[in-house]
Amino acid sequence: MSRRPPTRQLPLQFSHDPASSRDDLIVSDRLSAAVAIVDRWPDWPSPVVIVAGPTGSGKSHLAGIWAERVGARSVDIRSPDAGAIETASRGPVLIEDIDRNGFDETALFHLINAVREHGTAALITTRLWPAGWNVSLPDLASRLKAATVVEIGEPDEELLAQVLVKLFADRQVKVDDKLIFWLVARMERSLAAAQRIVTRLDQLALARGSRITRALAAEVLAEMEAGAVDTELS
């Protein structure tokens, strides 16, 4: 197995110390709208921005870049919290994975009101568009309709290939380009799947003291199809 120093550029935050600053982003078409929102601050079209994208799409990375740039504080709105409302009234706030973590509708409504009234901002990340949150409070539904929603789509084959190369490089593993394209043609088209594949391939290769070959890759893809490989990402 050939090892080399890690390279840069990937719109995700993973283990093995990948690059995670704004300059390390691959600004592909699927990511451009979300990146534009981060770069556009503070000239946002609305005080509340919602970044929607599938698991492993890079929304946490973008949210982290924005939070660091503007000094935003993370808040928890799973239950009514006067502290979260006060934080939102003083400066920008970040709410991550709102569809996964859950939220109290009244708390979110009051937080958005605080943001609007005090001229601050809120960035919310989610896997689902707000229409899929099953909001029952009419006033909150109205506030969410006024928010700016940007979507991160699934990656195309070119981006998946770049991501695989970068993930292997983060682990100091050099893989033949032919194997990269072989994987791209057969794998699930998602960044989460790319992470799971690279993690499992590296684990097996190290455990067996072998190179990462097409046969090993085929074994991992078969495991994934059978549901035997699972790495949770955001």
N, C-alpha and C positions, 0 to 999 in steps of 0.2 A: 504494500500500500504506500503510495507516494504522498508525502506530507509537504505542505508549503504554507507560508504565512497567509493569514486571512486577508481577503480583499474587502472592498467596501461596496456600498449601495444596495440597500434593501428596505422596502417600506414597512418593515415589521420589527418588533422587538422580541428576540428569542434568547435562549441560553447561549453559552459559548461566546459571550461578549460581542454580539454583532453591532455594526455601526447603527446609530439610532438618532442622529441629529438631522436637522432640516436638510443639510447639504448631502446627506446619505440617501435621500429618497430617489427612487426611480420614478419619475413623474410620467407615468403612462396615461393613456386616455381614461382608463378605469378609475384612476386616482386623481385626475386633474381637477375636478370640481371641488373635492375635499381639500386638496392642497391650496387651491385658489382662495378658499375661505380662510385658511390659516394665514396665508400671505397677505390677505386683504385687511386683516385687523388693523385699526379699530373701525374701518369703514365697512361695517357689516350691513346687509340689507334689512336685518331685523335684530333685536337684542338677544333673541334665542335662536341658536343654530343647532340642528339635529343632524348628526352624521350617522347614516345607516349603511351597514355593510355586513356581509357574512362573517362567520367565525374565521379569524386569522387574516382578515382583509387589510389590517394595518390601521384601523381606526383608533386603537389605543395609542399607537405610536404618534399619530397626528395630534390626538388630544393631549398627549404629554408634551409635545413640542409647543402647542399653543399655551398650555398651562404654564410652562416654564417661561415663555416669552412675555406673557402678560401678568404673571404673578397670580394666576387663578388658584383658588383653593377647592379641593374636593369636598363635596357635601353628600350626606346620606339622607334620603327622603323616604325611607321605608316606613317611617312613622312621623307624626307631627313633631317638629323640632324648631323651637323658636331660635335656637342658635344658628341653624342653617339659613333661616330667613334673614337674620341679622347679618350673617356673612355675605349673603347675596346683595344686601342693601349697601354694603361697603365696597364691594369690588367684584370682579369676575369670578364665576364658580364653574366647576366641572362636575357633571354627573355621568358616571360611566356605567355601561351595560344595564341601562334602566329596564329593559325588557326581561333581562335575566335575573337581576337582583330584586326587582319589584319596587313599587312606590305607593305611597299614600296619595290619593288623588287630591285631597284638600291641601296637603303639604306642598305638592308640586304646583298647584294653582297659586297659593300664596307666595311661593318662591318666585314664580314667573312675574307675578304682580310687583314684587319687590324689585326685581331686575328692571322692569319697565318704568316704575315710578322713580327709581334712583339713578337711572341712566347707566346701569352696569351691564353685564352680559352673562349668558349661560351657554355652555357647550354641553350637549347631551349626546352620548354614543349609544347605539342600539343595533341589534340585528334585524329588527322589524321596523317598518314605517309606523308612525304614530297611529294610523288607522287600524293597525293590528294589536294595539295595546288594550283594546276593549275598555276604553274610558267611558264611564257612565255619568260623570259630572258634566253637564252641558257647558258650564262656564270654562272648565278646563279644556274641553274639546274645542271650544272657540279659540282659546289662547294657542293651542297647538296648531290649529289651522293657520294662524298668523305667523308661526315660526318658519324659518328657512330650513328646508330639508335638502341635504345633498347625499347622493348615493355613491357608494364604492361598489363597482360591479365585479363580477368574477374575472380573473385574469385570462388573457389570450395565451396562445402557445408560446409566443416569443417571450412574454413576461415570465411565464412558468419556467421556461428554460433558464432565464437569468436568475430567477429565485433559487432554483435547484443548485446552480453553480455556486451562488453566494452561500447557501446553507451548508453545502459541502466544504466550501472554503473556510467558513467560520469554524469548522471542525478540523481544519488543516488537512482535508482530504481532497486529492486530485482525482477526478473521475473523467473518463473518456467522453468527448462530446457526443459520440455515437450513442452511448448509453443514456446520456441526458435526453436526446431526442427520442430514443426508444421509450423512455419513461413518460415523456410528455404526451406521446401518442396513445398511451394506454391508461394513464392515471386519471383519477377524478380531477376535474379542472377547478381546483381551489388551492389557495395558499395554505390552508390548514392541512390538506392532504399532502402537500409538498413537505411540510414540516414533519408530519408523521413518517413519511417514507424515508426521509434523510436520517431521522433519529433512529429508526429501526434498522436501516441498512448499516449505519455506523456501529450500532450495538452488536449486530450479528457478525460483522466483519472483525471487530475487535475480539469478540468472544471466541471466534474460530481461528483467528490469526490468518485470515484470508483477505484477498482483494475484493473490492466491490465489483461483481461481474453481472452479466445479464441474467445468469441463472439465479443468483442471489436476489436480484431485483424482482424477478418473476416470482420467487418465493414470498417476498414481502408483499407484492401486489395481491397474491392469492390470499395471504393472511388478512389483508385489509378488506378484500371482498367478502371474506368469511366473518368479518367483524372482530378479528382477534387483535387488532392494533388500534389503540385509541389514545390520543394526546389532546387534552382540552386547551384551547387557545381562545383569545378574545380579539 
